[in-house]
Amino acid sequence: SKLKKYAEERGFKFSKDKPEVEAVLETMSWVTKQWKHDGMNEPPKDFTALDILRSVHTKKTQYRCVEYGLVLTELLQSYGFVTRSLAIRTRDVAYGSFGRGHVTMEVWLNEMNKWVFLDPQFGAYITKPGQKAPLSFYETAQEMKAGQWHALEFHFVNPLEKPKEDMVEYKNFLVQYFGHMTVSSGKGSPRISLRLEAKDTPITFQGMSSNDVIFT
């Protein structure tokens, strides 16, 4: 694909001979390093991962968590992976202030027979103690429900500037977003939302319209 060719021309190399999980984590590492996060800069609605990367590399544009998720999702798809966008939201998402949602993604690994949660804005993933298989976001929520949040191991594919402080900061950031999880297989497809900690079914997102979600 054009996206695959573009990424490879800019130094990305997919490790097809390594285990799936290693290849996927290396892909996330590359995506995470392409630009610095800008939570306010939204691209045109029709922008693809290729459009985003071209803008990043030619204009030094910076984008939101949404675009990190989109680029990693579409880049992994170009190498044959099944992926889905994952929007995670706070319990007060309906009328809460800005920042009540965060966008990440999940990828299906045949070798592990499971979905795994990846947060490409931060280059992060989560495992249970002593295990190599990354958790899905739902599995993470179940661990939290069982009182195991502090036992989970958080990993970062790129070096942290301040390892201990950045680790704590990320955990404190992510722990807010276990109200709902909403998945989508791509642009134009229905979004399916599951309540986690939240007890209500919101029909708005931060006070704005959100009418394309099916709750289950």
Helices and strands as residue ranges (DSSP letters): H 2-9, H 20-32, H 49-59, H 65-78, E 83-89, E 101-109, E 114-118, E 124-127, H 137-145, G 149-151, E 153-156, H 163-174, E 180-184, E 191-195, E 204-205, E 208-209, E 213-215
